[in-house]
Every structure is written in C-alpha cells, then in structure tokens.
Amino acid sequence: MFDPTSRYHGIATATLTTPDGRTVMYVRRRFLPQPGDLLSVGVQVVEPGDRLDRIAARQYGDPEQAWRIADANGAMRLDDLTAEPGRRLRIALPAGPPGSPGTVPTRTPS
C-alpha cells in the first residue's frame, strides 16, 4: 500500500463499515519511536533558510525522508526543527537493525 521508504510502510490496515454500508480502509496508528532508542549517525546544524526536506536530501539522499529527522529529534511539527538557525539536529537510523520489520531502506540517489 505504501512505498518501502514511507513512514507508514508495514503498518497494519483496518476497515470501517459506515452506517450507509460503505467500507473504508485506513492505516492504523503509527507510534513514534523514542528518539533515544534510535542509533545516531550524525548531526546537522540548521543554516538560515534550511528546510527539512533539503536536509533529508543531503543526509539520506531522499527529501521524503524528513520524517526520519523528525523522529530522531522528537518533533511533531517539522517546521519547528528548522525555525532557528544554529540548531543541531540528530541524524539517525530508523528503529531496529537494517532489514528488520519496521525499518525503512533509504533510496540511493540517482
């Protein structure tokens, strides 16, 4: 249902039958990992005008991996992470060892 690099890849789905009989499929809740449980692999200092998608492109080779930086820094609002130049952002691997259920592979830059 989701691309292997999506934060929702591997999350179970469920269905809901509405009162008018329609069946709606949805993704179950994604629980955020504890930032301290993620393996840090670096730090990125926010520069003026930085955006999280650009940082993710530099760090992971894929701008759509910005959610990994948010997870590593315990952020619910992505814009908060780049609002203040000079802030140090943790860059981390996804939860679990590479290739295990729940981990997300990084796309290789083309």
ABEGO torsion letter per residue (X at the ends): XBBAABAABGBBBBBBBBAAGBBBBBBBBBBBBBAAABBBAEBBBBBBGBBAAAAAAAAAGBAAAAAAAAAAAGBABAAAAAABBGBBBBBBBBBEBBGBBGBBBBBBBX
